[in-house]
Amino acid sequence: MKHFILILSFISAICSTSMAQTMLSDYKPGNTADGAVYFLPKTNIRVSILVEKATYQPGEFSKYAMRFLRMNNVEQQPSTLYRVLSIKQTPVAVADSTKGYSVKFNIKTVAANVVLSEDGRLLAINAQPRQTDEPEAFTAAPKEQRANPRTFMNEEILAAGSTAKMAELTAREIYDLRENRNLLIKGQADFMPHDGAQMQLMLNQLDIQDKALTSMFTGTTDRDTTEIILNVNPEGDIQHQVLFRLSQKLGIVDADDLAGEPYYIDVENLKTVPEADETAKSKKKKKQPESGVYVNVPDRMRSTIYKGTNQISVVEMPAPQFGNVELLSAELFNKRYTTHLWLNPLTGAVDKLEAEQPK
């Protein structure tokens, strides 16, 4: 995780949201005229969708597949089809602009190392922040290397005067390959291998030739997998919202494009944290803002993705935007001892708090 450190003289955090928003319109996170601005995080849902694109190309002898190989329903027209392979949900921390607070300089108090993320989230004070694991980047599997079927055609096939004759001779070669394979397995071939390794090598070569020549009838299908990333920002409960649509012919399309079949998302606030006392909060607003560091007390949410009535992915994760904010008193940061504070980089809650006497 990339971050930067501000060397500050810590005095107070301004708790009024409106004041913080006013400041943030004039200053970037980490910089004010007399101190610094920091944010607490909220949780976005990172939805990773693996979509497979299957491109079919008919074989040169596709119309003779039934006649010579007794293969039914061999497609004779090229086509492209898309399908969803998997859907994964991951919580991601982003700065919550509604929870912005300032730290001001004061030469009479102990200096503090305030560590912020690149987007201005408070990570630690007088400590190195906890590292978080980034989502792994998707890496597509290498494409299958196909053998050229023409390299396995004998002189008679290549010299045939028509496509129909070539197909007939190719089918005969395929049957010969399969017969030779069966003879090898039964131990009745004219040239039997000396050991198991040689046996396997011969069988593999026969399979490669069979597959390559058969593709002249059945055609080939190339499969490419792509990762699509969607970010959902839940500010409240979400019910039956279209997340994306998938068209078998076009792939991922816009949520309002009826050419695709819809995938929905529900997000439910689990309300595991008691709601803040609004009366007490309103009384505090009338008083002078208290000094200290504001941290999150995160709630939890459940995110469900489904297609039709079938649930595809259900994940519970922390949701700071549904929780409360609490104040750590400025008395924790005075000259009598040095306080080390670690915040959870995902939730903005206190991970660890230590105080030590100066030497």
RODO-2510 file (C-alpha; in nm, 4 decimals, decimal comma):
residues 359
     n   res          X          Y          Z
     1     m     0,0000     0,0000     0,0000
     2     k     0,1332     0,3437    -0,0915
     3     h     0,1089     0,6135     0,1746
     4     f     0,2700     0,9343     0,2913
     5     i     0,3601     1,0672     0,6358
     6     l     0,2845     1,4131     0,7704
     7     i     0,5002     1,5344     1,0620
     8     l     0,2539     1,7390     1,2649
     9     s     0,2118     1,8944     1,6053
    10     f    -0,1156     1,7369     1,7088
    11     i    -0,3835     1,9413     1,8826
    12     s    -0,7399     1,8708     1,7658
    13     a    -0,9825     1,7325     1,5097
    14     i    -1,2739     1,9461     1,3945
    15     c    -1,5845     1,7318     1,4355
    16     s    -1,8388     1,9363     1,2426
    17     t    -1,9117     1,7617     0,9120
    18     s    -2,0149     2,0846     0,7470
    19     m    -1,6921     2,2526     0,8527
    20     a    -1,4916     1,9556     0,7259
    21     q    -1,6696     1,9655     0,3928
    22     t    -1,6014     2,3363     0,3626
    23     m    -1,2339     2,2763     0,4281
    24     l    -1,2165     1,9912     0,1809
    25     s    -1,3510     2,2101    -0,0939
    26     d    -1,0538     2,4393    -0,0425
    27     y    -0,7770     2,1953     0,0518
    28     k    -0,6624     1,8583    -0,0669
    29     p    -0,6404     1,5778     0,1900
    30     g    -0,3214     1,6174     0,3886
    31     n    -0,2816     1,9917     0,3326
    32     t    -0,4422     2,2933     0,4976
    33     a    -0,3166     2,6398     0,5794
    34     d    -0,2350     2,5399     0,9373
    35     g    -0,2447     2,1616     0,9528
    36     a    -0,3854     1,8667     0,7644
    37     v    -0,7122     1,7065     0,6543
    38     y    -0,7845     1,3347     0,6740
    39     f    -1,0764     1,1129     0,5793
    40     l    -1,2226     0,8010     0,7318
    41     p    -1,3008     0,5183     0,4894
    42     k    -1,6178     0,3630     0,3595
    43     t    -1,6539     0,0279     0,1844
    44     n    -1,7133    -0,0129    -0,1854
    45     i    -1,7874    -0,3559    -0,3285
    46     r    -1,5467    -0,4669    -0,5999
    47     v    -1,7276    -0,7157    -0,8245
    48     s    -1,4963    -0,9255    -1,0411
    49     i    -1,6727    -1,1036    -1,3276
    50     l    -1,4924    -1,3621    -1,5389
    51     v    -1,6548    -1,3761    -1,8823
    52     e    -1,5665    -1,6404    -2,1392
    53     k    -1,5891    -1,5648    -2,5105
    54     a    -1,6162    -1,8805    -2,7217
    55     t    -1,5510    -1,8258    -3,0937
    56     y    -1,6473    -2,1182    -3,3179
    57     q    -1,5076    -2,1625    -3,6666
    58     p    -1,6568    -2,4458    -3,8758
    59     g    -1,4238    -2,7012    -4,0303
    60     e    -1,3485    -2,7238    -4,3997
    61     f    -1,5326    -3,0590    -4,4170
    62     s    -1,8158    -2,9691    -4,1760
    63     k    -2,0939    -3,0521    -4,4226
    64     y    -1,9525    -3,4034    -4,4645
    65     a    -1,9342    -3,4801    -4,0901
    66     m    -2,2542    -3,6836    -4,0883
    67     r    -2,1788    -3,8611    -4,4144
    68     f    -1,8287    -3,9858    -4,3330
    69     l    -1,7976    -3,9737    -3,9505
    70     r    -2,1632    -4,0105    -3,8448
    71     m    -2,1493    -3,6857    -3,6452
    72     n    -2,4841    -3,5137    -3,5923
    73     n    -2,5525    -3,1427    -3,5348
    74     v    -2,2154    -3,0120    -3,6516
    75     e    -2,2523    -2,6360    -3,6963
    76     q    -2,1613    -2,5035    -4,0376
    77     q    -2,1722    -2,1316    -3,9559
    78     p    -1,9236    -1,9366    -3,7411
    79     s    -2,0559    -1,8099    -3,4083
    80     t    -1,9531    -1,6287    -3,0908
    81     l    -2,1043    -1,7005    -2,7495
    82     y    -2,0415    -1,5398    -2,4099
    83     r    -2,0993    -1,6848    -2,0643
    84     v    -2,0186    -1,5922    -1,7042
    85     l    -1,7634    -1,8271    -1,5467
    86     s    -1,7527    -1,6787    -1,1961
    87     i    -1,8415    -1,3734    -0,9875
    88     k    -1,6343    -1,2652    -0,6878
    89     q    -1,7066    -0,9849    -0,4396
    90     t    -1,4320    -0,8079    -0,2436
    91     p    -1,4569    -0,5120    -0,0016
    92     v    -1,2462    -0,2106    -0,0986
    93     a    -1,1764     0,0943     0,1177
    94     v    -1,2255     0,4393    -0,0337
    95     a    -1,2193     0,7814     0,1277
    96     d    -1,5572     0,8956     0,2631
    97     s    -1,5820     1,2668     0,1840
    98     t    -1,8633     1,3046     0,4392
    99     k    -1,6197     1,2048     0,7162
   100     g    -1,3417     1,4568     0,6733
   101     y    -1,1620     1,6013     0,9754
   102     s    -0,8721     1,8379     1,0288
   103     v    -0,5599     1,8163     1,2407
   104     k    -0,4126     2,1533     1,3406
   105     f    -0,0621     2,2502     1,4395
   106     n     0,0206     2,3558     1,7928
   107     i     0,3773     2,4048     1,9079
   108     k     0,2835     2,3400     2,2726
   109     t     0,1961     1,9737     2,2175
   110     v     0,3894     1,6639     2,1211
   111     a     0,4724     1,6149     1,7528
   112     a     0,2848     1,3334     1,5783
   113     n     0,3546     1,1297     1,2657
   114     v     0,0217     1,1168     1,0837
   115     v     0,0189     0,8517     0,8087
   116     l    -0,2359     0,8908     0,5309
   117     s    -0,3163     0,6788     0,2278
   118     e    -0,2891     0,8295    -0,1185
   119     d    -0,6580     0,9261    -0,1140
   120     g    -0,6270     1,0853     0,2311
   121     r    -0,7541     0,8074     0,4623
   122     l    -0,6031     0,8111     0,8119
   123     l    -0,3973     0,4935     0,8604
   124     a    -0,1817     0,5477     1,1685
   125     i    -0,0362     0,7984     1,4126
   126     n     0,3198     0,7551     1,5443
   127     a     0,3295     0,4096     1,3805
   128     q     0,3808     0,2280     1,0546
   129     p     0,0429     0,1373     0,9005
   130     r    -0,0747    -0,2185     0,8612
   131     q    -0,0274    -0,3564     0,5124
   132     t    -0,3302    -0,4836     0,3234
   133     d    -0,3502    -0,7422     0,0494
   134     e    -0,4495    -0,6026    -0,2871
   135     p    -0,6875    -0,8110    -0,5039
   136     e    -0,4891    -1,0413    -0,7289
   137     a    -0,4761    -0,9343    -1,0910
   138     f    -0,6420    -1,1795    -1,3276
   139     t    -0,4077    -1,3643    -1,5599
   140     a    -0,5563    -1,5487    -1,8544
   141     a    -0,4396    -1,9026    -1,9184
   142     p    -0,2191    -1,9487    -2,2259
   143     k    -0,4054    -2,0439    -2,5397
   144     e    -0,3936    -2,4021    -2,6574
   145     q    -0,1485    -2,4582    -2,9408
   146     r    -0,3246    -2,6519    -3,2157
   147     a    -0,1525    -2,8674    -3,4696
   148     n    -0,2098    -2,7848    -3,8367
   149     p    -0,4253    -3,0717    -3,9714
   150     r    -0,2772    -3,0431    -4,3185
   151     t     0,0608    -3,1538    -4,1854
   152     f    -0,0980    -3,4955    -4,1145
   153     m    -0,2597    -3,5369    -4,4573
   154     n    -0,0896    -3,7865    -4,6867
   155     e    -0,0170    -3,7328    -5,0539
   156     e    -0,3372    -3,9060    -5,1643
   157     i    -0,5560    -3,6707    -4,9587
   158     l    -0,3783    -3,3574    -5,0769
   159     a    -0,3964    -3,4698    -5,4419
   160     a    -0,7715    -3,5377    -5,4314
   161     g    -0,9634    -3,3553    -5,6996
   162     s    -1,2572    -3,2369    -5,4865
   163     t    -1,3401    -3,1360    -5,1316
   164     a    -1,5758    -3,4326    -5,1000
   165     k    -1,2981    -3,6734    -5,1971
   166     m    -1,0554    -3,5072    -4,9543
   167     a    -1,3148    -3,5415    -4,6768
   168     e    -1,3663    -3,9114    -4,7579
   169     l    -0,9937    -3,9875    -4,7541
   170     t    -0,9409    -3,7834    -4,4364
   171     a    -1,2196    -3,9763    -4,2616
   172     r    -1,0529    -4,3029    -4,3694
   173     e    -0,7231    -4,1796    -4,2207
   174     i    -0,9000    -4,0957    -3,8936
   175     y    -1,0417    -4,4490    -3,8731
   176     d    -0,6952    -4,5938    -3,9410
   177     l    -0,5472    -4,3833    -3,6589
   178     r    -0,8110    -4,5035    -3,4153
   179     e    -0,7583    -4,8656    -3,5185
   180     n    -0,3829    -4,8330    -3,4675
   181     r    -0,4434    -4,6833    -3,1242
   182     n    -0,6634    -4,9772    -3,0246
   183     l    -0,4027    -5,2257    -3,1492
   184     l    -0,1351    -5,0533    -2,9426
   185     i    -0,3482    -5,0699    -2,6299
   186     k    -0,4237    -5,4393    -2,6907
   187     g    -0,0573    -5,5155    -2,7595
   188     q    -0,1342    -5,6350    -3,1148
   189     a     0,0427    -5,3637    -3,3150
   190     d     0,3158    -5,4594    -3,5640
   191     f     0,5641    -5,2314    -3,3891
   192     m     0,5151    -5,2433    -3,0147
   193     p     0,7009    -4,9955    -2,7896
   194     h     0,9857    -5,1127    -2,5669
   195     d     0,8601    -4,9476    -2,2458
   196     g     0,5721    -4,7528    -2,0937
   197     a     0,7199    -4,4109    -2,1734
   198     q     0,7531    -4,4934    -2,5427
   199     m     0,4018    -4,6373    -2,5381
   200     q     0,2599    -4,3143    -2,3961
   201     l     0,4533    -4,1082    -2,6497
   202     m     0,3069    -4,3095    -2,9380
   203     l    -0,0470    -4,2846    -2,7984
   204     n    -0,0116    -3,9077    -2,7522
   205     q     0,1039    -3,8657    -3,1113
   206     l    -0,1906    -4,0680    -3,2421
   207     d    -0,4289    -3,8539    -3,0313
   208     i    -0,2796    -3,5318    -3,1712
   209     q    -0,3222    -3,6513    -3,5291
   210     d    -0,6765    -3,7750    -3,4637
   211     k    -0,7802    -3,4469    -3,3001
   212     a    -0,6272    -3,2332    -3,5746
   213     l    -0,7860    -3,4246    -3,8623
   214     t    -1,1238    -3,4524    -3,6853
   215     s    -1,1280    -3,0730    -3,6448
   216     m    -1,1572    -3,0502    -4,0234
   217     f    -1,5100    -3,1869    -3,9707
   218     t    -1,6093    -3,0590    -3,6262
   219     g    -1,4487    -2,7149    -3,6492
   220     t    -1,2547    -2,5359    -3,3751
   221     t    -1,3544    -2,3248    -3,0754
   222     d    -1,1229    -2,0579    -2,9303
   223     r    -1,1962    -1,9550    -2,5715
   224     d    -1,0847    -1,6215    -2,4268
   225     t    -1,1545    -1,5207    -2,0662
   226     t    -1,1780    -1,1546    -1,9651
   227     e    -1,2141    -1,0009    -1,6194
   228     i    -1,4738    -0,7247    -1,5888
   229     i    -1,4528    -0,5095    -1,2738
   230     l    -1,7601    -0,3263    -1,1398
   231     n    -1,7573    -0,1032    -0,8307
   232     v    -2,0707    -0,0674    -0,6186
   233     n    -2,0944     0,2193    -0,3675
   234     p    -2,3676     0,1282    -0,1152
   235     e    -2,4927     0,4391     0,0667
   236     g    -2,7968     0,2489     0,1952
   237     d    -2,9852    -0,0735     0,1375
   238     i    -3,0019    -0,1839    -0,2269
   239     q    -3,2901    -0,3998    -0,3429
   240     h    -3,3188    -0,5783    -0,6761
   241     q    -3,0877    -0,3411    -0,8620
   242     v    -2,9578    -0,4492    -1,2014
   243     l    -2,5815    -0,4908    -1,1650
   244     f    -2,5116    -0,5828    -1,5270
   245     r    -2,6611    -0,7679    -1,8190
   246     l    -2,5070    -1,0470    -2,0237
   247     s    -2,5916    -1,1121    -2,3856
   248     q    -2,4826    -1,4492    -2,5241
   249     k    -2,4073    -1,2768    -2,8549
   250     l    -2,2660    -0,9417    -2,7338
   251     g    -2,1155    -1,0139    -2,3913
   252     i    -2,1516    -0,7640    -2,1038
   253     v    -2,3893    -0,4830    -2,2008
   254     d    -2,5255    -0,1777    -2,0188
   255     a    -2,7636    -0,2327    -1,7293
   256     d    -3,0495    -0,0797    -1,9307
   257     d    -2,9774    -0,2776    -2,2493
   258     l    -3,2563    -0,5329    -2,2809
   259     a    -3,0461    -0,7393    -2,5217
   260     g    -2,8810    -0,8947    -2,2174
   261     e    -3,0102    -1,1132    -1,9357
   262     p    -2,9997    -0,9236    -1,6025
   263     y    -2,7886    -1,0043    -1,2970
   264     y    -2,9148    -0,8323    -0,9800
   265     i    -2,7573    -0,7170    -0,6556
   266     d    -2,9047    -0,6738    -0,3077
   267     v    -2,7161    -0,4999    -0,0266
   268     e    -2,8544    -0,5224     0,3271
   269     n    -2,7396    -0,3255     0,6300
   270     l    -2,7137    -0,5934     0,8990
   271     k    -2,7398    -0,3324     1,1785
   272     t    -2,4961    -0,5017     1,4133
   273     v    -2,3965    -0,1676     1,5695
   274     p    -2,6477     0,0277     1,7841
   275     e    -2,7525     0,3564     1,6283
   276     a    -2,5996     0,6710     1,7723
   277     d    -2,8061     0,8737     2,0184
   278     e    -2,9289     1,1635     1,8013
   279     t    -3,0265     1,3710     2,1078
   280     a    -2,6755     1,3438     2,2523
   281     k    -2,5257     1,4249     1,9150
   282     s    -2,7372     1,7352     1,8790
   283     k    -2,6314     1,8566     2,2265
   284     k    -2,2662     1,8083     2,1385
   285     k    -2,3060     2,0168     1,8247
   286     k    -2,4161     2,3127     2,0358
   287     k    -2,0990     2,2898     2,2422
   288     q    -1,7474     2,3731     2,1302
   289     p    -1,6095     2,0833     1,9214
   290     e    -1,4112     1,8335     2,1234
   291     s    -1,0520     1,7695     2,0328
   292     g    -0,9149     1,4288     1,9480
   293     v    -0,9052     1,1742     1,6673
   294     y    -1,2230     1,0469     1,5072
   295     v    -1,2435     0,6767     1,4173
   296     n    -1,5087     0,4517     1,2689
   297     v    -1,7204     0,1948     1,4512
   298     p    -1,8158    -0,0064     1,1421
   299     d    -2,1363    -0,1985     1,0900
   300     r    -2,1681    -0,4969     0,8545
   301     m    -2,3548    -0,5532     0,5300
   302     r    -2,4553    -0,8540     0,3237
   303     s    -2,4223    -0,8346    -0,0547
   304     t    -2,6066    -1,0878    -0,2703
   305     i    -2,5733    -1,1236    -0,6466
   306     y    -2,8225    -1,3424    -0,8247
   307     k    -2,9551    -1,4349    -1,1663
   308     g    -3,3288    -1,4883    -1,1724
   309     t    -3,3933    -1,6601    -0,8392
   310     n    -3,0524    -1,8308    -0,8232
   311     q    -2,7965    -1,6840    -0,5848
   312     i    -2,4558    -1,6539    -0,7513
   313     s    -2,2531    -1,4905    -0,4726
   314     v    -2,3304    -1,3997    -0,1099
   315     v    -2,0692    -1,2131     0,0966
   316     e    -2,0793    -1,0373     0,4335
   317     m    -1,8306    -0,7543     0,4815
   318     p    -1,7654    -0,4523     0,7057
   319     a    -1,9528    -0,1337     0,6194
   320     p    -1,8180     0,1800     0,7947
   321     q    -2,0766     0,3957     0,6165
   322     f    -2,3520     0,2128     0,8097
   323     g    -2,1788     0,2443     1,1477
   324     n    -2,0907     0,5307     1,3810
   325     v    -1,7976     0,7621     1,4450
   326     e    -1,6314     0,7879     1,7861
   327     l    -1,3785     1,0300     1,9303
   328     l    -1,0434     0,9340     2,0770
   329     s    -0,9638     1,2140     2,3215
   330     a    -0,6718     1,4452     2,2534
   331     e    -0,5529     1,3596     2,6061
   332     l    -0,4112     1,0420     2,4510
   333     f    -0,1673     1,2603     2,2582
   334     n     0,0168     1,4736     2,5122
   335     k     0,3717     1,5202     2,6369
   336     r     0,3377     1,2729     2,9253
   337     y     0,3624     0,9724     2,6948
   338     t     0,3805     0,8797     2,3273
   339     t     0,0723     0,7172     2,1814
   340     h     0,0878     0,4806     1,8844
   341     l    -0,2374     0,4346     1,6942
   342     w    -0,3086     0,1833     1,4177
   343     l    -0,6364     0,2013     1,2257
   344     n    -0,7788    -0,0804     1,0198
   345     p    -0,7128     0,0351     0,6609
   346     l    -1,0391    -0,1175     0,5384
   347     t    -1,2761     0,0036     0,8101
   348     g    -1,1085     0,2992     0,9842
   349     a    -1,1666     0,1295     1,3222
   350     v    -0,8979     0,1075     1,5896
   351     d    -0,6791    -0,1976     1,5339
   352     k    -0,4309    -0,1223     1,8103
   353     l    -0,3554     0,1546     2,0592
   354     e    -0,0327     0,1722     2,2592
   355     a     0,1128     0,4349     2,4936
   356     e     0,4714     0,4505     2,6162
   357     q     0,6523     0,6756     2,8602
   358     p     0,9171     0,8935     2,6991
   359     k     1,2737     0,8155     2,8091
***
